Amino acid sequence: MQENTQIQAEIERITAHYAERIQHNQDQLAKQKEALRNWQMAKKHESQRISEVIDLCSKQPANDSQAAGPSVPAASPVAASLQPSLVTKASAGR
């Protein structure tokens, strides 16, 4: 009977030891999963940021045609105020 009690105590010690190891492994796994999720989110945000920059850069050539000057409708007050000075400069260059 005493030997059975000793064996049972040893089994409980071994079981507790392996339960601690299992818990430690589960804790480490949870930390690694969290780190992976954080990295994935950072990667996703960086990819979105890069996509936005690419979109902006791809739209730039369309604006290059307007680099010579903004197109202002002739009827606008801004165009009217610019036209006399353009005419004066053009006349002065002749």
N, CA, C and O atoms as CSV, one atom per row, in Angstrom:
chain,resi,resn,atom,element,x,y,z
A,1,MET,N,N,0.819,-1.190,0.000
A,1,MET,CA,C,0.000,0.000,0.000
A,1,MET,C,C,0.865,1.257,0.000
A,1,MET,O,O,0.570,2.219,-0.710
A,2,GLN,N,N,1.933,1.247,0.799
A,2,GLN,CA,C,2.821,2.398,0.882
A,2,GLN,C,C,3.509,2.642,-0.466
A,2,GLN,O,O,3.679,3.793,-0.868
A,3,GLU,N,N,3.901,1.587,-1.158
A,3,GLU,CA,C,4.543,1.717,-2.476
A,3,GLU,C,C,3.576,2.344,-3.475
A,3,GLU,O,O,3.981,3.186,-4.276
A,4,ASN,N,N,2.312,1.951,-3.440
A,4,ASN,CA,C,1.303,2.531,-4.342
A,4,ASN,C,C,1.137,4.032,-4.074
A,4,ASN,O,O,0.959,4.814,-5.008
A,5,THR,N,N,1.193,4.424,-2.827
A,5,THR,CA,C,1.073,5.833,-2.461
A,5,THR,C,C,2.261,6.625,-3.003
A,5,THR,O,O,2.101,7.744,-3.489
A,6,GLN,N,N,3.453,6.035,-2.915
A,6,GLN,CA,C,4.654,6.688,-3.445
A,6,GLN,C,C,4.574,6.822,-4.974
A,6,GLN,O,O,4.927,7.859,-5.536
A,7,ILE,N,N,4.116,5.786,-5.612
A,7,ILE,CA,C,3.964,5.823,-7.087
A,7,ILE,C,C,2.950,6.900,-7.467
A,7,ILE,O,O,3.174,7.669,-8.402
A,8,GLN,N,N,1.842,6.951,-6.742
A,8,GLN,CA,C,0.810,7.964,-7.029
A,8,GLN,C,C,1.378,9.367,-6.840
A,8,GLN,O,O,1.076,10.248,-7.646
A,9,ALA,N,N,2.179,9.610,-5.821
A,9,ALA,CA,C,2.785,10.921,-5.578
A,9,ALA,C,C,3.754,11.284,-6.705
A,9,ALA,O,O,3.815,12.432,-7.146
A,10,GLU,N,N,4.509,10.280,-7.161
A,10,GLU,CA,C,5.442,10.514,-8.270
A,10,GLU,C,C,4.687,10.866,-9.554
A,10,GLU,O,O,5.092,11.761,-10.297
A,11,ILE,N,N,3.610,10.168,-9.800
A,11,ILE,CA,C,2.779,10.450,-10.986
A,11,ILE,C,C,2.249,11.881,-10.915
A,11,ILE,O,O,2.251,12.590,-11.922
A,12,GLU,N,N,1.804,12.304,-9.756
A,12,GLU,CA,C,1.271,13.656,-9.601
A,12,GLU,C,C,2.356,14.712,-9.803
A,12,GLU,O,O,2.096,15.750,-10.412
A,13,ARG,N,N,3.569,14.465,-9.300
A,13,ARG,CA,C,4.690,15.376,-9.498
A,13,ARG,C,C,5.033,15.493,-10.982
A,13,ARG,O,O,5.214,16.593,-11.505
A,14,ILE,N,N,5.119,14.355,-11.643
A,14,ILE,CA,C,5.440,14.339,-13.082
A,14,ILE,C,C,4.337,15.036,-13.873
A,14,ILE,O,O,4.614,15.811,-14.789
A,15,THR,N,N,3.097,14.759,-13.519
A,15,THR,CA,C,1.960,15.387,-14.200
A,15,THR,C,C,2.003,16.903,-14.026
A,15,THR,O,O,1.777,17.644,-14.982
A,16,ALA,N,N,2.293,17.368,-12.808
A,16,ALA,CA,C,2.378,18.807,-12.541
A,16,ALA,C,C,3.524,19.437,-13.342
A,16,ALA,O,O,3.390,20.537,-13.879
A,17,HIS,N,N,4.648,18.722,-13.409
A,17,HIS,CA,C,5.805,19.215,-14.168
A,17,HIS,C,C,5.441,19.399,-15.645
A,17,HIS,O,O,5.721,20.444,-16.233
A,18,TYR,N,N,4.826,18.397,-16.227
A,18,TYR,CA,C,4.473,18.493,-17.653
A,18,TYR,C,C,3.332,19.480,-17.893
A,18,TYR,O,O,3.264,20.100,-18.954
A,19,ALA,N,N,2.443,19.628,-16.925
A,19,ALA,CA,C,1.378,20.635,-17.057
A,19,ALA,C,C,1.989,22.044,-17.091
A,19,ALA,O,O,1.529,22.900,-17.848
A,20,GLU,N,N,3.020,22.283,-16.277
A,20,GLU,CA,C,3.725,23.566,-16.298
A,20,GLU,C,C,4.407,23.791,-17.642
A,20,GLU,O,O,4.356,24.892,-18.190
A,21,ARG,N,N,5.035,22.767,-18.163
A,21,ARG,CA,C,5.703,22.887,-19.473
A,21,ARG,C,C,4.692,23.183,-20.577
A,21,ARG,O,O,4.937,24.014,-21.452
A,22,ILE,N,N,3.563,22.500,-20.525
A,22,ILE,CA,C,2.503,22.724,-21.517
A,22,ILE,C,C,1.998,24.165,-21.419
A,22,ILE,O,O,1.821,24.834,-22.437
A,23,GLN,N,N,1.766,24.641,-20.191
A,23,GLN,CA,C,1.286,26.011,-20.004
A,23,GLN,C,C,2.311,27.016,-20.513
A,23,GLN,O,O,1.951,28.001,-21.158
A,24,HIS,N,N,3.569,26.774,-20.227
A,24,HIS,CA,C,4.638,27.657,-20.718
A,24,HIS,C,C,4.640,27.697,-22.249
A,24,HIS,O,O,4.761,28.767,-22.847
A,25,ASN,N,N,4.505,26.537,-22.871
A,25,ASN,CA,C,4.470,26.479,-24.336
A,25,ASN,C,C,3.252,27.223,-24.890
A,25,ASN,O,O,3.355,27.925,-25.896
A,26,GLN,N,N,2.113,27.072,-24.240
A,26,GLN,CA,C,0.900,27.773,-24.685
A,26,GLN,C,C,1.061,29.281,-24.541
A,26,GLN,O,O,0.612,30.036,-25.403
A,27,ASP,N,N,1.700,29.727,-23.457
A,27,ASP,CA,C,1.953,31.156,-23.268
A,27,ASP,C,C,2.883,31.694,-24.360
A,27,ASP,O,O,2.655,32.769,-24.913
A,28,GLN,N,N,3.922,30.936,-24.654
A,28,GLN,CA,C,4.850,31.350,-25.707
A,28,GLN,C,C,4.153,31.405,-27.068
A,28,GLN,O,O,4.383,32.321,-27.857
A,29,LEU,N,N,3.310,30.424,-27.329
A,29,LEU,CA,C,2.560,30.390,-28.577
A,29,LEU,C,C,1.641,31.600,-28.691
A,29,LEU,O,O,1.538,32.198,-29.761
A,30,ALA,N,N,0.982,31.963,-27.613
A,30,ALA,CA,C,0.092,33.134,-27.618
A,30,ALA,C,C,0.892,34.408,-27.903
A,30,ALA,O,O,0.438,35.266,-28.661
A,31,LYS,N,N,2.071,34.536,-27.305
A,31,LYS,CA,C,2.923,35.703,-27.556
A,31,LYS,C,C,3.354,35.756,-29.018
A,31,LYS,O,O,3.339,36.821,-29.634
A,32,GLN,N,N,3.734,34.618,-29.570
A,32,GLN,CA,C,4.173,34.575,-30.963
A,32,GLN,C,C,3.018,34.889,-31.917
A,32,GLN,O,O,3.209,35.571,-32.924
A,33,LYS,N,N,1.823,34.391,-31.597
A,33,LYS,CA,C,0.656,34.696,-32.432
A,33,LYS,C,C,0.349,36.188,-32.401
A,33,LYS,O,O,0.022,36.778,-33.431
A,34,GLU,N,N,0.451,36.795,-31.231
A,34,GLU,CA,C,0.212,38.235,-31.105
A,34,GLU,C,C,1.248,39.022,-31.899
A,34,GLU,O,O,0.913,39.989,-32.582
A,35,ALA,N,N,2.506,38.604,-31.806
A,35,ALA,CA,C,3.560,39.272,-32.570
A,35,ALA,C,C,3.293,39.140,-34.071
A,35,ALA,O,O,3.492,40.093,-34.825
A,36,LEU,N,N,2.845,37.965,-34.501
A,36,LEU,CA,C,2.528,37.756,-35.918
A,36,LEU,C,C,1.372,38.647,-36.346
A,36,LEU,O,O,1.428,39.257,-37.414
A,37,ARG,N,N,0.329,38.732,-35.537
A,37,ARG,CA,C,-0.819,39.604,-35.867
A,37,ARG,C,C,-0.379,41.062,-35.967
A,37,ARG,O,O,-0.796,41.777,-36.879
A,38,ASN,N,N,0.459,41.503,-35.033
A,38,ASN,CA,C,0.959,42.879,-35.081
A,38,ASN,C,C,1.764,43.128,-36.353
A,38,ASN,O,O,1.605,44.162,-37.002
A,39,TRP,N,N,2.624,42.182,-36.704
A,39,TRP,CA,C,3.419,42.315,-37.920
A,39,TRP,C,C,2.519,42.344,-39.150
A,39,TRP,O,O,2.735,43.143,-40.061
A,40,GLN,N,N,1.502,41.469,-39.178
A,40,GLN,CA,C,0.590,41.443,-40.321
A,40,GLN,C,C,-0.162,42.765,-40.461
A,40,GLN,O,O,-0.348,43.257,-41.574
A,41,MET,N,N,-0.590,43.336,-39.349
A,41,MET,CA,C,-1.292,44.622,-39.398
A,41,MET,C,C,-0.354,45.726,-39.887
A,41,MET,O,O,-0.745,46.564,-40.700
A,42,ALA,N,N,0.877,45.724,-39.392
A,42,ALA,CA,C,1.846,46.725,-39.842
A,42,ALA,C,C,2.119,46.572,-41.326
A,42,ALA,O,O,2.229,47.559,-42.052
A,43,LYS,N,N,2.229,45.321,-41.775
A,43,LYS,CA,C,2.462,45.053,-43.199
A,43,LYS,C,C,1.275,45.537,-44.028
A,43,LYS,O,O,1.460,46.125,-45.093
A,44,LYS,N,N,0.076,45.296,-43.549
A,44,LYS,CA,C,-1.130,45.715,-44.261
A,44,LYS,C,C,-1.182,47.240,-44.382
A,44,LYS,O,O,-1.468,47.776,-45.453
A,45,HIS,N,N,-0.904,47.931,-43.278
A,45,HIS,CA,C,-0.915,49.391,-43.304
A,45,HIS,C,C,0.170,49.929,-44.234
A,45,HIS,O,O,-0.066,50.880,-44.979
A,46,GLU,N,N,1.340,49.334,-44.193
A,46,GLU,CA,C,2.423,49.771,-45.073
A,46,GLU,C,C,2.069,49.520,-46.532
A,46,GLU,O,O,2.359,50.356,-47.388
A,47,SER,N,N,1.451,48.392,-46.830
A,47,SER,CA,C,1.018,48.100,-48.197
A,47,SER,C,C,-0.023,49.107,-48.668
A,47,SER,O,O,0.015,49.556,-49.814
A,48,GLN,N,N,-0.949,49.459,-47.787
A,48,GLN,CA,C,-1.963,50.456,-48.140
A,48,GLN,C,C,-1.316,51.814,-48.397
A,48,GLN,O,O,-1.692,52.525,-49.328
A,49,ARG,N,N,-0.349,52.162,-47.570
A,49,ARG,CA,C,0.339,53.444,-47.736
A,49,ARG,C,C,1.097,53.473,-49.059
A,49,ARG,O,O,1.071,54.479,-49.768
A,50,ILE,N,N,1.763,52.386,-49.389
A,50,ILE,CA,C,2.493,52.296,-50.649
A,50,ILE,C,C,1.529,52.374,-51.825
A,50,ILE,O,O,1.822,53.038,-52.820
A,51,SER,N,N,0.389,51.708,-51.725
A,51,SER,CA,C,-0.614,51.761,-52.791
A,51,SER,C,C,-1.114,53.178,-52.999
A,51,SER,O,O,-1.301,53.615,-54.134
A,52,GLU,N,N,-1.332,53.899,-51.903
A,52,GLU,CA,C,-1.775,55.291,-52.014
A,52,GLU,C,C,-0.726,56.146,-52.710
A,52,GLU,O,O,-1.062,56.992,-53.539
A,53,VAL,N,N,0.540,55.930,-52.377
A,53,VAL,CA,C,1.613,56.690,-53.007
A,53,VAL,C,C,1.690,56.358,-54.492
A,53,VAL,O,O,1.872,57.249,-55.321
A,54,ILE,N,N,1.552,55.080,-54.828
A,54,ILE,CA,C,1.586,54.672,-56.230
A,54,ILE,C,C,0.430,55.308,-56.987
A,54,ILE,O,O,0.600,55.780,-58.111
A,55,ASP,N,N,-0.746,55.319,-56.368
A,55,ASP,CA,C,-1.899,55.963,-57.005
A,55,ASP,C,C,-1.631,57.441,-57.247
A,55,ASP,O,O,-1.933,57.963,-58.320
A,56,LEU,N,N,-1.066,58.112,-56.256
A,56,LEU,CA,C,-0.762,59.534,-56.414
A,56,LEU,C,C,0.268,59.759,-57.516
A,56,LEU,O,O,0.136,60.687,-58.315
A,57,CYS,N,N,1.283,58.917,-57.558
A,57,CYS,CA,C,2.321,59.059,-58.580
A,57,CYS,C,C,1.781,58.766,-59.971
A,57,CYS,O,O,2.195,59.397,-60.944
A,58,SER,N,N,0.875,57.828,-60.071
A,58,SER,CA,C,0.334,57.492,-61.390
A,58,SER,C,C,-0.590,58.589,-61.895
A,58,SER,O,O,-0.825,58.678,-63.100
A,59,LYS,N,N,-1.121,59.425,-61.011
A,59,LYS,CA,C,-1.982,60.526,-61.418
A,59,LYS,C,C,-1.172,61.753,-61.799
A,59,LYS,O,O,-1.715,62.643,-62.454
A,60,GLN,N,N,0.067,61.849,-61.433
A,60,GLN,CA,C,0.901,63.015,-61.696
A,60,GLN,C,C,1.062,63.305,-63.189
A,60,GLN,O,O,0.947,64.472,-63.564
A,61,PRO,N,N,1.322,62.326,-64.074
A,61,PRO,CA,C,1.497,62.657,-65.492
A,61,PRO,C,C,0.286,63.367,-66.087
A,61,PRO,O,O,0.450,64.182,-66.994
A,62,ALA,N,N,-0.907,63.088,-65.613
A,62,ALA,CA,C,-2.094,63.761,-66.126
A,62,ALA,C,C,-2.036,65.243,-65.782
A,62,ALA,O,O,-2.581,66.061,-66.523
A,63,ASN,N,N,-1.402,65.603,-64.700
A,63,ASN,CA,C,-1.291,67.001,-64.301
A,63,ASN,C,C,-0.153,67.710,-65.020
A,63,ASN,O,O,-0.129,68.941,-65.022
A,64,ASP,N,N,0.799,66.996,-65.636
A,64,ASP,CA,C,1.921,67.605,-66.331
A,64,ASP,C,C,1.466,68.452,-67.511
A,64,ASP,O,O,2.139,69.423,-67.857
A,65,SER,N,N,0.340,68.111,-68.140
A,65,SER,CA,C,-0.147,68.888,-69.272
A,65,SER,C,C,-0.586,70.268,-68.829
A,65,SER,O,O,-0.658,71.190,-69.642
A,66,GLN,N,N,-0.882,70.420,-67.542
A,66,GLN,CA,C,-1.295,71.708,-67.016
A,66,GLN,C,C,-0.118,72.476,-66.426
A,66,GLN,O,O,-0.309,73.556,-65.866
A,67,ALA,N,N,1.075,71.949,-66.539
A,67,ALA,CA,C,2.236,72.590,-65.953
A,67,ALA,C,C,2.526,73.932,-66.626
A,67,ALA,O,O,3.106,74.814,-65.994
A,68,ALA,N,N,2.132,74.109,-67.904
A,68,ALA,CA,C,2.368,75.360,-68.607
A,68,ALA,C,C,1.552,76.482,-68.003
A,68,ALA,O,O,1.919,77.648,-68.143
A,69,GLY,N,N,0.489,76.173,-67.357
A,69,GLY,CA,C,-0.334,77.195,-66.734
A,69,GLY,C,C,-1.712,76.637,-66.469
A,69,GLY,O,O,-2.167,75.740,-67.178
A,70,PRO,N,N,-2.365,77.142,-65.482
A,70,PRO,CA,C,-3.698,76.635,-65.177
A,70,PRO,C,C,-4.671,77.079,-66.254
A,70,PRO,O,O,-4.568,78.178,-66.799
A,71,SER,N,N,-5.607,76.207,-66.543
A,71,SER,CA,C,-6.620,76.591,-67.517
A,71,SER,C,C,-7.717,77.316,-66.768
A,71,SER,O,O,-8.416,76.730,-65.942
A,72,VAL,N,N,-7.859,78.593,-67.062
A,72,VAL,CA,C,-8.848,79.430,-66.396
A,72,VAL,C,C,-9.843,79.852,-67.461
A,72,VAL,O,O,-9.435,80.373,-68.499
A,73,PRO,N,N,-11.121,79.646,-67.243
A,73,PRO,CA,C,-12.111,80.053,-68.240
A,73,PRO,C,C,-12.001,81.549,-68.535
A,73,PRO,O,O,-11.748,82.352,-67.636
A,74,ALA,N,N,-12.192,81.909,-69.800
A,74,ALA,CA,C,-12.035,83.293,-70.225
A,74,ALA,C,C,-13.011,84.210,-69.532
A,74,ALA,O,O,-12.706,85.388,-69.346
A,75,ALA,N,N,-14.153,83.731,-69.148
A,75,ALA,CA,C,-15.166,84.576,-68.531
A,75,ALA,C,C,-14.895,84.833,-67.062
A,75,ALA,O,O,-15.584,85.644,-66.442
A,76,SER,N,N,-13.923,84.171,-66.500
A,76,SER,CA,C,-13.682,84.338,-65.067
A,76,SER,C,C,-12.967,85.660,-64.797
A,76,SER,O,O,-12.231,86.144,-65.657
A,77,PRO,N,N,-13.168,86.251,-63.621
A,77,PRO,CA,C,-12.489,87.499,-63.274
A,77,PRO,C,C,-10.973,87.328,-63.223
A,77,PRO,O,O,-10.233,88.265,-63.523
A,78,VAL,N,N,-10.514,86.150,-62.849
A,78,VAL,CA,C,-9.072,85.902,-62.787
A,78,VAL,C,C,-8.493,85.968,-64.183
A,78,VAL,O,O,-7.453,86.593,-64.392
A,79,ALA,N,N,-9.155,85.329,-65.153
A,79,ALA,CA,C,-8.666,85.346,-66.522
A,79,ALA,C,C,-8.675,86.763,-67.067
A,79,ALA,O,O,-7.749,87.156,-67.776
A,80,ALA,N,N,-9.698,87.531,-66.750
A,80,ALA,CA,C,-9.790,88.905,-67.225
A,80,ALA,C,C,-8.661,89.744,-66.645
A,80,ALA,O,O,-8.105,90.597,-67.337
A,81,SER,N,N,-8.319,89.513,-65.381
A,81,SER,CA,C,-7.251,90.310,-64.774
A,81,SER,C,C,-5.879,89.897,-65.294
A,81,SER,O,O,-4.953,90.707,-65.301
A,82,LEU,N,N,-5.736,88.641,-65.731
A,82,LEU,CA,C,-4.457,88.173,-66.252
A,82,LEU,C,C,-4.239,88.592,-67.695
A,82,LEU,O,O,-3.107,88.868,-68.091
A,83,GLN,N,N,-5.277,88.642,-68.469
A,83,GLN,CA,C,-5.142,88.899,-69.898
A,83,GLN,C,C,-4.490,90.240,-70.213
A,83,GLN,O,O,-3.618,90.268,-71.081
A,84,PRO,N,N,-4.839,91.335,-69.584
A,84,PRO,CA,C,-4.175,92.586,-69.931
A,84,PRO,C,C,-2.678,92.553,-69.653
A,84,PRO,O,O,-1.891,93.110,-70.418
A,85,SER,N,N,-2.280,91.901,-68.560
A,85,SER,CA,C,-0.853,91.858,-68.280
A,85,SER,C,C,-0.129,90.978,-69.284
A,85,SER,O,O,1.026,91.245,-69.615
A,86,LEU,N,N,-0.776,89.945,-69.769
A,86,LEU,CA,C,-0.168,89.102,-70.790
A,86,LEU,C,C,-0.025,89.866,-72.094
A,86,LEU,O,O,0.988,89.754,-72.784
A,87,VAL,N,N,-1.034,90.632,-72.422
A,87,VAL,CA,C,-0.977,91.423,-73.647
A,87,VAL,C,C,0.111,92.466,-73.527
A,87,VAL,O,O,0.851,92.695,-74.484
A,88,THR,N,N,0.225,93.101,-72.382
A,88,THR,CA,C,1.242,94.127,-72.180
A,88,THR,C,C,2.634,93.530,-72.310
A,88,THR,O,O,3.507,94.129,-72.939
A,89,LYS,N,N,2.856,92.351,-71.721
A,89,LYS,CA,C,4.163,91.703,-71.805
A,89,LYS,C,C,4.457,91.290,-73.241
A,89,LYS,O,O,5.586,91.418,-73.714
A,90,ALA,N,N,3.431,90.792,-73.930
A,90,ALA,CA,C,3.640,90.371,-75.314
A,90,ALA,C,C,3.952,91.568,-76.192
A,90,ALA,O,O,4.777,91.463,-77.101
A,91,SER,N,N,3.321,92.690,-75.947
A,91,SER,CA,C,3.547,93.906,-76.732
A,91,SER,C,C,4.934,94.458,-76.440
A,91,SER,O,O,5.590,94.978,-77.342
A,92,ALA,N,N,5.384,94.355,-75.219
A,92,ALA,CA,C,6.683,94.900,-74.848
A,92,ALA,C,C,7.814,94.112,-75.484
A,92,ALA,O,O,8.889,94.659,-75.728
A,93,GLY,N,N,7.586,92.835,-75.755
A,93,GLY,CA,C,8.626,92.001,-76.331
A,93,GLY,C,C,8.805,92.222,-77.820
A,93,GLY,O,O,9.790,91.735,-78.374
A,94,ARG,N,N,7.924,92.918,-78.494
A,94,ARG,CA,C,7.989,93.123,-79.943
A,94,ARG,C,C,8.947,94.163,-80.303
A,94,ARG,O,O,9.122,94.459,-81.485
